[in-house]
Amino acid sequence: MVNIDKIEIVKILNMSYIFLLHFFPALICTYIFDKIFDNRTEEQYNEMYTIMIFIEIWLHFWCILILYYIFSKTIVQVPSPFDNLCNTGFKNSSSNELKNSLVFSITFLMFQTSLREKIEVFKSRIIKYLNL
C-alpha cells in the first residue's frame, strides 16, 4: 500500500482546484469569443481576401494573448481553500500550476470553433496558392 503524506493530498486537492479555476473561465471566454468572432458561411469566406482572413486570425490570437495575460495576473490573487490545510504549511502561491495557465490555454484554444474554421480556410488557400 502506498503511503501518502497529508501534504501530498493537499497538493492533489489544490491541483484539482486550480484546474477548475482555469477550465470553467476558459469555457466561458470561449463562448464569448465565438460570439465576438462569429462563424461565417463558406460563401462569406469565398468573398474574403486571404489577407483579411490572415488579419482576422492574427487579431483573434492577439485578443487571446491579452486575455491570457489578464487572466494569469488575476488568477494568482484568488485565495486557495487549501492553504495550510491540516497544518501542512502548504501555500498555493508557491505552486507552479497557478502561475502556468496551461489548462486555460489548452481549453480555450481547443474549443475555439471560429478560430479553427478560419485557420482551415487559410490553410486550404495557402495550399491552393502553392499548388501542393
Secondary structure, 3 states (H helix, E strand, C coil): CCCCCHHHHHHHHHHHHHHHHHHHHHHHHHHHHHHHCCCCCHHHHHHCCHHHHHHHHHHHHHHHHHHHHHHHHHHCCCCCCCCCHHHCCCCHHHCHHHHCCHHHHHHHHHCCHHHHHHHHHHHHHHHHHHCC
